[in-house]
Amino acid sequence: MDLTIEPIPAFEDNYIWLLQRPETASCAVVDPGEAAPVIERLRRDGRRLEAILVTHHHGDHIGGLAELRQCWPQAEVVGPQDRRIPGLTRVVADGDRVRLAGFERAPDRAGLGTGPDRVRAKRAENAIEFEVLAVPGHTATHIAYRTDDCLFCGDTLFAAGCGRVFDGTVEDLAASLRRIAALPARTRCYCAHEYTLANLGFARWVEPESPALAAAIAAAERRRAQGRPTVPTTLAEELAVNPFLRTTEPAVIAAAERFAGRPLEGQTPVFSALRRWKDERYD
């Protein structure tokens, strides 16, 4: 998939993901919490905004919608059914497919024949299409977008962590993370915040002797020292260090039980104890 994905920094620690194809001026963004950095980048590069993908209703993810639509009124705004998200032009739910307008590659001329149906078929084959995944928990209506080996997961999964529970439930968030964990290990996870070092600090509370964590902390510190983002990460990396995806690991269960002060049976109680531990003692 010849899709270029880059972060546009926003606020103190947000990332707005910019999706582009090198051979077209069209682009899309994910979770534009503010408009100014997006407008500056797109005008600098001569890009045309065709689509905005929204994962959930929080202001640092939707604050730029109105201004971006003023600049690019043709842009489709895609998101979950939620009255708190203004200006959606398309409402999507679990299992829906989203094809980005204007992202089809120009078809190769060789072997196409002369019929317009053949050209349209080739363009459809080259389109960028996302599958919508319902991943509630951080919020009740949170969704994610998956294409090939890329997952735009908003605030559900972070590098080495996960989102707090707001108007969702702990049970929903635990189930959503299990769903993500079942995706291919090569999946690249594009979360919306630069929280990695803080999350790794809590992960080290949970598994202080983990060599994988020590290596991840060193790598993240190097990237931040160079002014580079620590995300995306791969799901394989998350499965090795993220305590919220490691709720079947004996060391993680033991740490959660020590915090809870009682035995914990099953992944959801372990997850719940970890989330409460981080909320109450670490953050």
N, C-alpha and C positions, 0 to 999 in steps of 0.2 A: 504494500500500500504506500503510494508516494504522497503521503500526507505529512506536512511539516507542522509540528506542534511546539509552540513556544509560550513561556509564561510572560504575562504583562504584570509587573508588580503593582499592587494597589494598597492603599492604607498602610498599616505598619507591617502586616504579615500575610496579606491575601495574595493569591495568584489568580488572575483572569487568564484562562487558556485561550490562545489564539491558534486557530486551525487554518492552514493554507495549503494550496497546491501550487507548485512553482510555475506551472504553465497557464494559470488563470489568475485574474485579478480578484476573484471571489474569495471571501474568507468568512469564518464564523468565530464566535467567541462563546465561552462557557462561563456562566455566573459573573456577569459584569457588575460588580458592586459599585463602581463609579465609572462615569463616562469619559472623563478627561484623558486618562492615559490611553484608553482605546482609541479615541478620536485622534490624538496626537500621533500614535503609531500608524494608524491606517492612512492618515493623510500624508505622513512622511513617506510611506511606502507605495502610495497610489493604489490602495486596496479598496474594495467595495464590500461592505458588510451585507451578507445575504441571510444569515441565520444567527440567532441567539438561543443557546440551550441553557435552561434554568433547572437546577437540581432541587431547590427548595426556597422558601419564602423569606429567609432572613435578609435584613437590609444590606448587609455587606456582600450579598450575592445578586441583588436585584436593583440596587440604588441607581444604576446607570441606565436602566431600560428606557425611560421616557426620553432622555436626551439623545440616546443612540438612535431611537426611532425617528426623532426629529431630523437627524442628520441623514439617515438611511431609511426612509419610510417604507421601502419595499422589503425590508428585512423581516423574515418570519421569526416570531418569538414563541418558542416551544417550552412547555413546562407541565407540571402536574396540575390536576384539578385542585385549586386552592384559591379561595377568594382573596387571600392576602397577596397574591401575585398579580399586579395590574398589567393590562396590555397584552395578555397572551393572545396570539393568533391561532395557536393550535394547542389543544389539551391532549396529553398522552398519558397512558397507563401501562402497567406491566405487560410486556410482550409486544407492544406496538413497535413499529419500525419507522425510523425517521430518515428520510433521504435529503441530503443537503442540496438545495437548489443552486445551480451554477457551478457545481463542483465536478461535473463530468469532464473527463479528459477529452480533448479533441480526438475523434476516432482516426485510427490509421487508415490511410487511403487504400493500401494494398489489400486486395482480396475482399473488399467490401461490396463489390458489385455497384449497381447504380440505383437500387431501390431505397427510398427513404426509410422503410421499415428496418432494413439492415443497418443503416446508420443509427437509428434510434436504439436498436438492440445493442449495438456496440457501446453507445453512450450509457445506457442503463447498466450494462455490465461493468463499466468503469466508475459508476457513481459511488459516493461515500454514503454508506448506510449505517445507521446506529440501531441497536436493539435497546429498548427501554427496560430497565430493571427496577422494580419497586424495592426500595431498601429503607423502610421506615425505622424510626427509633430516635434519631437525633431530632427529627420532626415527624409528625404523623404522615405527611405526604411526600417525604423525600424520595427522589428517584435518582438513578444513575444511568449513564449512556455508555454503551459498549460497542466498539467496532474493531474487528480483527482482534489484536492483542492489546488494545487500549481501553481502559476503563476510567471514565470521568465520574468520580465518586463523591464529589462535593465535600460535605463534612461528616459522612458516614465512616469512612476509613481514612485515617491519617498515616503518614509514615511513623511506624512504631506506636501508634495509638488509634483512638477512635473519638468520635464526637461525644459531647455530653448529651444527656437526655433532656430535651425541652418539653415539647408537647407530644412526643412519642412515648414509648414505654421501654423499659429495660429489656423486657422479653422480646419485643420487636427488634431492638437494636442487636441483641445477641443472635437472633435468627438471621438478620440481614448480613451480619459479618460471617456467619457460617455459610450463607449463600455465596458471598464473595470468595471465601476461602476455597470453595469447590471449583472455582474457575481454573483454567490452565495456569500452571506455575509461572509461565513466561509472561503472563498478563502484566502490563505496565499500568500502575495505579497513579492517576493524576488527581491528587487531592487539592484542596483549595487554600491551604494555609502552610506557612513555614513554621511548623511546630516541632520539627524532628528532634532537635537536641533536647528540648524539654521532655518530649515523650520518651526518648531513650533514657533520660535520667530516671523516670519512673520505672521503666522496664528493668533498669539495673537494680532498683529496690526489690523487684520481684525475683529476678534471677541474677544475683550479684556475681556468680562464678561463671557466667556464660561467655565462652570465647567469641561466639558470634556477635554478641552485644558489644564486647570490647572493640572488635574490628569495625562494627557499624558506627560506634561513637567516634572512633579515630577518623573514619572516612567522612562522616558528616562534619566534623570540626575542620577538616582540611577544606572541604567545599565551601563552608561558610567563611573561612579565613580568606579564600580567594574571591569572595563575593558572589558565589554561584549557588543556585538553588540545590537543595538536597532531594528534591522530587522532580520527576516521578521515581518511584521505586518499583521493583518487580514484586509480584505476589510471592515468589520464592523467597525473596529477602524478608518480606513481612512474616511469612510463616516461620522463619528462623529467629525473629527477634521481637515480634509484636505480641505482648502478653495477651491481648484481647483476641488473638487468633490462635492462642496456644493453651486453650482451656482444658485440653485433655492431657497435657504434659504433667507428669508427677511433680516436678519442681514448682510449676505454676499453681497447681492445686494445693500443694502444701503451703505455699506463701499466702494464698487466698484464705486458707483455713486458719492460719495463724492470725491474720487480720480479723476474720470473722469470729474467732474464738470457738469454733464448732466445726464438726465435719460438714462437708458440702458434697451433695450427691448430684451429679449431672453438670453439663456445661453451662447452663443458664445461671444456676446459683453461683458457680465459680466466677463467671463473667460479672454478675451483679456485685459480688464482693470486690472484685478488682476495680470496677467503675466507682463504687462508693469509696474505696480506699484512696483512689487518685483524687476524687472530688474533695474529700474531707481532710486528707493529710498532705497531699502533694501540691495540688494547684493553688 
